[in-house]
Amino acid sequence: MKLSKPQSIAICLNAPTTKRAFEQKEELKSLEDRYTVEWDIRAERFSGLYPSFSQMINESVICTESEFMIFINPKSEVKPEEVDKIIEDLCSGYALSSTIAFGFWGTTKELFRKVGLFDERFLGGGAEDNDFMIRLKYADIGSSFEYQKDRYQNKGLQQISEYRIIAVSIFEEKWIIENNVCRRSSDYAFEKYLPTRIQQASRPDISASWFKWDESRVSNDGVWNDADELTLQDELVDFKWTAVNAKLSLDLQVDGYLVANLVSSPECKIILRLTTQIDWQEHEAVRGNIHAVLKPGVHGWKWKPNPNQYYSIRLAYDGKMIYASDFIKIPFQPINFTFKAKQHQI
């Protein structure tokens, strides 16, 4: 069932500065000829740093009145006709439609009524996109997903948040993925839902129009593929706690490539972030950053660190930092550490 186009839409400009928000608003001004536009300018409400990308999105969902919503990241290049395309998708059976992944996308409040809001436990911005797509697959809801990377402006070095490693470590414990089989942790079984006033203003006509997951229209993108390749299991995973002894070493091969090795007993996933330190500040560089799941017996990336450069090491597990060290050089003397971990009971 095709929906009628909405008379009003909310355009949520996520830029932390009003300057960038007003630039994007001006680029999209002609939309006011076709819709009653509710401009949600995040910088006018809060120009500080949100603890998570999820919180910023959820705040816009709750603060706006319009059912149909467009979300725009400050780095995204936008065109009015692409907003029209997203709206057309949302009226044609797709519950979510994106042009630049979660940098330029749209949906309706009805989707959040059905699957819950973005997970604010993913601090710093990281993993919430994969998390949301897995939840859509569990709900068997179809989307139109595209990622035109060349239209997402990401230039040079940018300061990063240590919380990102926390986010990824939470994802690894929320979704227990083994051999492409996905189960959900009992510790993260619940999602945050809309306030009652919005939840009760349901739009069954919208949800009844949605395609199924396998009817989605998707370009080649890691976020979608990560979820699409999974086989989902409904049962929740319980745990028992145990002490873990671990050892990490960072060495260089003869050809200068990094060798990272982690041994833990019992086996346990740990998230590593290794970042450069420039002028005593932490930065994330396109080729100077490592972000990976380390498993016992698995080591090495095709990356050459600079032996004269200072680095920071962060290790996280289940939303907690378990080791941190700054101003280190590689090779790095092996370290031993202990922590409590969950053992999955499947």
Secondary structure, DSSP 8 states (H G I E B T S, - for coil): ------SEEEEEE--SSHHHHHHHHHHTGGGGGTSEEEEEEHHHH--S--S-HHHHHHHHHHH---SEEEEE-TTB---HHHHHHHHHHHTTT-SEEESBGGGEEEEEHHHHHHH-S--TTSTTS-SHHHHHHHHHHHTT---EE-B-GGGB---S-B---THHHHHHHHHHHHEEEETTEEEEEGGG-------HHHHTS--HHHHTT---GGG-EE-S-HHHHHHHT-EEEEEEEEEEEEEEEEEEEEEE-TTS-EEEEEEEES---EEEEEEEEETTEEEB-SSS-EEEEE-TT----S----TTSEEEEEEEETTEEEEEEEEE-SSEEEEEEEEEEEEEE-
